[in-house]
Amino acid sequence: MLPRVAALLSLALLPATGLAQGKLPAIQAPPAAANPYGLGALWAQGDIVSRATIVILALMSLASWYVLVAKLLAQRRLGGQGRAANASFWKADTVRQGAQALQPGSPYRFIAESALEATRKHEGLIGKVDLNTWVAQSIERAVAAVHSRTQEGLAVLATVGSTAPFVGLFGTVWGIYNALVRIGASGTASIDKVAGPVGEALIMTAIGLAVAVPAVLGYNWLVRRNKVAMDTVRAFGSDLHTVLLASGEKGVGVAGPPQDAKAAPAGGGAVREVTSVGAP
């Protein structure tokens, strides 16, 4: 009997002895509970349709941001080329020299070379057309080609901005349908059983809006910047048309020996006769 009492007293005094020595038992943190809601749960619990919807929205977002950044860089480059053209082109002795001084691939150089090509090929059936009209049409076609290049990629932003909310809404409807099916199968409709699945389904609508809003804002911003850039391009084309008609350049800068070329004055003598035209 006495040994048992002594054992019990030793066990009772053991915690007190540990406290006296300054040693506390280690506190074990409770294991972190897995979050039953959120994007992770949405992906883990979703079926192939829900996952495909999320992947489509992610791809649409990546495409819209890629187009937005690429177009901003292209517009910045176009603006620099426009400033370079206004700074150097009009100081050249001839249109050919001014065009050659511009950067290769510059839309301003493309417009200038298109106008020079039009004056050089004003012969045959085309020669029956008034030179003023023919040069103006050539410049307009070149400006239209530049405008088409500036519009590339904007259709992607417009498509994403107009369809992403509906893709997200489809994911929400599909998620709510699956949630109601699971709730009906479980036989309980308490708030804790309904809030989770329905809330996860509504996340799809939020994702769709998060994809669409930047695409719409970026589209409107790029369209505005394109309009400003094209105003500069059209002004350059108009001034170039005036310079060509005033100087009467025809085939200027074309490689080869000097050739005699005559252009009949059109529009009351707007273009004067040119002779002995050769490479500058």
C-alpha positions in Angstrom: 0.0 0.0 0.0 2.7 2.4 1.0 4.7 2.0 -2.3 1.5 2.8 -4.3 1.0 6.0 -2.3 4.6 7.0 -2.8 4.3 6.5 -6.6 1.2 8.6 -6.8 2.8 11.4 -4.8 5.8 11.4 -7.1 3.6 11.7 -10.2 1.7 14.6 -8.6 4.9 16.5 -7.7 6.5 16.0 -11.2 4.8 19.0 -12.9 5.7 21.2 -10.0 9.3 20.1 -10.2 9.4 20.9 -13.9 8.0 24.4 -13.2 10.5 24.9 -10.5 13.3 24.1 -12.9 11.9 26.5 -15.5 10.9 23.9 -18.0 7.4 24.2 -19.5 5.8 21.5 -21.7 5.9 22.4 -25.4 2.6 23.7 -26.7 1.6 21.9 -29.9 -0.1 24.2 -32.5 -3.2 22.7 -33.9 -2.9 21.6 -37.5 -4.0 24.2 -40.0 -7.4 23.4 -41.4 -7.6 23.3 -45.2 -9.6 26.3 -46.6 -12.8 24.8 -48.0 -13.5 27.8 -50.1 -11.5 30.0 -52.6 -9.9 29.4 -56.0 -8.0 26.3 -54.8 -11.2 24.6 -53.7 -13.0 25.8 -56.8 -10.3 24.1 -59.0 -10.1 21.0 -56.8 -13.9 20.4 -56.6 -14.7 21.6 -60.1 -15.4 19.2 -63.0 -13.9 19.4 -66.5 -16.3 22.1 -67.6 -15.4 24.4 -64.7 -11.7 23.9 -65.1 -12.0 24.5 -68.9 -13.8 27.7 -68.2 -11.1 28.9 -65.8 -8.4 28.0 -68.4 -10.2 29.9 -71.2 -10.5 33.0 -69.0 -6.8 32.8 -68.1 -5.9 32.6 -71.8 -8.1 35.5 -72.7 -6.5 37.6 -70.0 -3.0 36.7 -71.2 -3.9 37.5 -74.8 -5.4 40.9 -73.9 -2.4 42.0 -71.8 0.0 40.8 -74.5 -1.8 42.9 -77.1 -2.1 45.9 -74.8 1.7 45.9 -74.1 2.7 45.2 -77.7 0.4 47.9 -79.1 1.7 50.5 -76.6 5.3 49.7 -77.7 4.3 49.9 -81.3 2.6 53.3 -80.8 5.5 54.6 -78.9 7.8 53.6 -81.8 5.4 55.2 -84.3 5.5 58.4 -82.4 9.3 58.5 -82.4 9.3 57.8 -86.2 6.9 60.7 -86.7 9.1 63.1 -84.8 12.1 61.9 -86.7 10.3 62.4 -90.0 9.2 65.9 -89.2 12.7 66.8 -88.0 14.7 65.5 -91.0 12.5 64.8 -94.0 11.5 68.4 -94.8 15.1 69.6 -94.7 16.2 67.3 -97.5 16.9 68.7 -101.0 14.6 66.2 -102.7 11.8 63.9 -101.7 14.0 60.9 -102.6 16.8 62.0 -100.3 14.3 62.7 -97.5 12.8 59.3 -97.8 16.2 57.6 -97.8 17.1 59.5 -94.6 14.1 58.0 -92.7 14.4 54.7 -90.8 13.9 51.5 -92.7 10.4 50.2 -92.0 9.1 53.6 -91.0 5.5 54.2 -92.2 6.6 57.7 -93.2 9.2 56.3 -95.5 6.7 53.8 -96.9 4.3 56.7 -97.7 7.1 58.8 -99.3 8.3 55.9 -101.4 4.8 55.0 -102.5 4.2 58.6 -103.7 7.5 58.6 -105.6 6.6 55.3 -107.2 3.3 56.8 -108.3 5.0 59.7 -110.0 7.5 57.4 -111.7 4.8 55.0 -113.0 2.5 57.7 -114.4 2.5 56.3 -117.9 0.4 54.1 -120.2 -3.2 53.8 -119.2 -2.3 55.4 -115.8 -0.9 58.3 -117.7 -4.4 59.2 -118.9 -5.3 59.9 -115.3 -4.6 63.3 -113.9 -1.2 63.2 -112.1 -2.7 65.2 -109.1 -5.4 62.6 -108.7 -3.1 59.6 -109.2 -0.5 60.8 -106.6 -3.3 61.6 -104.2 -4.8 58.2 -104.5 -1.4 56.5 -104.1 -0.8 58.5 -100.9 -4.3 57.7 -99.6 -3.7 54.0 -100.2 -0.4 54.1 -98.4 -2.0 55.9 -95.4 -4.8 53.4 -95.4 -2.2 50.6 -95.2 -0.5 52.2 -92.3 -3.9 52.7 -90.6 -4.7 49.0 -91.1 -1.4 48.1 -89.4 -2.3 50.2 -86.4 -5.6 48.4 -86.0 -4.0 45.0 -85.7 -4.7 43.3 -82.4 -7.5 45.6 -81.3 -10.1 43.0 -82.4 -8.6 40.7 -79.7 -9.3 43.3 -77.0 -12.8 44.0 -78.3 -13.6 40.3 -78.3 -12.2 39.7 -74.8 -14.0 42.7 -73.4 -17.3 41.7 -74.9 -17.3 37.9 -74.2 -15.3 37.5 -71.0 -18.3 38.4 -68.7 -20.5 35.9 -70.4 -17.8 33.2 -70.2 -17.6 33.9 -66.5 -21.4 33.9 -66.2 -21.5 30.5 -67.9 -19.0 29.2 -65.3 -21.2 30.6 -62.5 -24.4 29.0 -63.8 -22.6 25.7 -64.3 -21.1 25.9 -60.8 -24.5 26.7 -59.2 -26.1 23.8 -61.0 -23.4 21.4 -59.7 -23.7 22.8 -56.2 -27.5 22.4 -56.2 -27.1 18.8 -57.4 -24.7 18.0 -54.6 -26.9 19.7 -52.0 -29.9 17.8 -53.2 -27.9 14.5 -53.0 -26.8 15.2 -49.5 -30.4 16.0 -48.4 -29.5 19.1 -46.3 -30.0 22.7 -47.3 -28.5 24.6 -44.4 -26.7 27.8 -45.0 -23.3 26.2 -44.4 -24.0 23.7 -47.1 -25.2 26.3 -49.6 -22.9 29.2 -49.0 -19.7 27.5 -50.0 -20.6 25.9 -53.4 -22.7 28.9 -54.5 -19.9 31.4 -53.4 -17.3 29.4 -55.3 -19.6 29.5 -58.4 -19.9 33.3 -58.1 -16.1 33.6 -58.2 -16.4 32.7 -61.9 -18.3 35.9 -62.6 -15.8 38.0 -60.8 -13.0 36.4 -62.8 -14.8 37.2 -66.0 -15.2 40.8 -65.0 -11.6 41.0 -64.0 -10.6 39.8 -67.5 -13.1 42.1 -69.4 -12.6 45.4 -67.7 -8.8 45.9 -68.5 -9.5 44.7 -72.1 -12.3 47.3 -72.6 -10.2 50.2 -71.0 -7.2 49.2 -73.0 -9.2 49.1 -76.2 -10.5 52.6 -75.7 -7.1 53.9 -74.8 -5.4 52.4 -77.8 -8.1 53.6 -80.2 -7.6 57.2 -78.9 -3.8 56.9 -79.2 -4.2 55.5 -82.8 -6.3 58.5 -83.7 -3.7 60.9 -82.6 -0.9 59.0 -84.4 -2.9 58.7 -87.6 -3.6 62.5 -87.6 0.1 63.0 -87.8 0.5 60.4 -90.6 -2.3 62.0 -92.6 -0.8 65.5 -92.2 2.5 64.1 -93.5 0.8 62.6 -96.5 -1.0 65.8 -97.3 2.2 67.9 -97.0 4.0 65.3 -99.1 1.4 65.6 -101.8 1.7 69.3 -101.9 5.5 69.2 -102.1 5.4 66.6 -105.0 3.0 68.7 -107.0 4.9 71.9 -106.3 8.4 70.6 -107.1 7.3 68.5 -110.1 9.5 65.5 -109.1 8.9 62.5 -111.3 11.2 59.5 -110.9 13.6 61.4 -108.6 16.2 59.1 -107.0 15.7 56.2 -109.4 18.9 54.4 -110.2 20.2 54.7 -113.7 21.3 57.4 -116.2 19.3 60.6 -116.4 16.2 60.3 -118.5 13.9 62.8 -120.0 10.4 62.7 -118.5 7.5 64.9 -119.2 4.4 65.3 -117.2 1.4 67.2 -118.7 0.3 69.9 -116.4 -2.9 69.1 -114.6 -5.3 71.1 -112.6 -4.3 74.5 -114.2 -0.6 73.8 -114.3 -0.2 72.4 -110.8 2.6 70.2 -112.1 5.3 71.7 -114.2 7.3 69.9 -116.9 10.3 68.0 -115.7 13.3 67.3 -118.0 16.7 65.6 -117.4 15.6 63.9 -114.2 18.2 61.5 -112.7 19.4 60.2 -109.5 20.2 62.9 -106.9 
